[in-house]
């Protein structure tokens, strides 16, 4: 039998990624950052669910419990100063705003997939970040008594 000369394609080489040398040089697009922050904000809201339930319960139960609720943010509670409780509430505010806006962005992309371009992804990601941070700053200023 005659042998046929076949040239085998060279398989691509894969190497392990070194987190210390390769990841700092990787430039994640803004849409990727928003996507990662969307997951982080969802995790923050899930982890802070007992805090959310406590805030809701003590704020509407009675006038005495509402005074206790206000005292936790002004004086402190459970050995933690009030500033820590305000920072927890601020983290929750950011998580809710960012998760909601990024979710609307994803819904828009899913329903209008033919109109979504790379440029739209970038601009909508920047808008999501800007609006969520701006609204967090406004509500944080109210939380900390600036206005």
FENFEN-V529190 format. One record per residue. N is the residue number from 1. PSI is psi as a letter, one per 20 degrees, with the letter a starting at -180 (* if undefined). Layout:
n & psi
N & PSI
N & PSI
//
This chain:
n & psi
1 & p
2 & p
3 & p
4 & p
5 & o
6 & p
7 & p
8 & p
9 & p
10 & p
11 & q
12 & q
13 & p
14 & q
15 & q
16 & q
17 & p
18 & o
19 & h
20 & h
21 & h
22 & g
23 & h
24 & h
25 & i
26 & p
27 & o
28 & p
29 & r
30 & h
31 & h
32 & h
33 & g
34 & h
35 & g
36 & g
37 & h
38 & g
39 & g
40 & g
41 & h
42 & h
43 & h
44 & g
45 & h
46 & g
47 & h
48 & j
49 & g
50 & h
51 & h
52 & g
53 & g
54 & g
55 & g
56 & g
57 & g
58 & h
59 & h
60 & i
61 & g
62 & r
63 & h
64 & g
65 & h
66 & h
67 & h
68 & g
69 & g
70 & h
71 & h
72 & h
73 & h
74 & g
75 & g
76 & r
77 & q
78 & k
79 & j
80 & p
81 & r
82 & h
83 & h
84 & g
85 & h
86 & h
87 & h
88 & g
89 & h
90 & g
91 & h
92 & h
93 & g
94 & g
95 & g
96 & g
97 & g
98 & g
99 & g
100 & g
101 & g
102 & h
103 & g
104 & h
105 & g
106 & h
107 & g
108 & g
109 & h
110 & h
111 & h
112 & l
113 & h
114 & h
115 & i
116 & p
117 & r
118 & h
119 & g
120 & g
121 & g
122 & g
123 & h
124 & h
125 & g
126 & g
127 & g
128 & g
129 & g
130 & g
131 & g
132 & g
133 & g
134 & g
135 & h
136 & g
137 & g
138 & g
139 & h
140 & h
141 & h
142 & g
143 & g
144 & j
145 & k
146 & h
147 & *
//
